[in-house]
């Protein structure tokens, strides 16, 4: 069945941003309806980009006063201490996909102005500790790489008038083997909490090049111990 195309907002160039699949539509509806939404799925499903688009929409419509984007700064075995340069340079590679999404939607001028005013904040997760975040649209990306303690710390930062979206891919956990993922723990602990929504996206929601969809599927099938045709590997 064809879905009614769901327009979220326009980019600064006048290009519409829409949800394109059934699960993406459910995800967008959940972000409208629930204060805390988890968007879980593989790369290319639009989970981060759609969350950023919803944040920009809420900001433009004055539903929130600021946008806060964050990621845990541990990925693929790297820790900030081992990266060269000052803090900004250390943090940038981790946060680049979030910058890119905002830049694409808002445009360079608006983006930089709001960043300088502190209305947009892009920071590592550790910088959220001890704060209460009021009237903000807050996105935690790559949440599979949080520890349970970090996830709880993040979720309890939520202040009055704020909304949170947590995105992650549970097949891409880069934490040491002995560490639990905060995203997996949150799924277990919060699944029945009123006001929290979990939306799952799959390779069917990959809206990049169709080859990316086939690649994602091949990896998913391999992880299950069989090939794309259902044979044991």
Helices and strands as residue ranges (DSSP letters): E 6-10, E 16-19, H 22-33, E 36-40, H 47-60, E 66-71, G 80-82, H 87-106, H 108-117, E 120-124, G 125-128, E 136-141, G 143-145, H 148-155, E 163-168, H 182-190, E 196-200, G 203-205, H 210-223
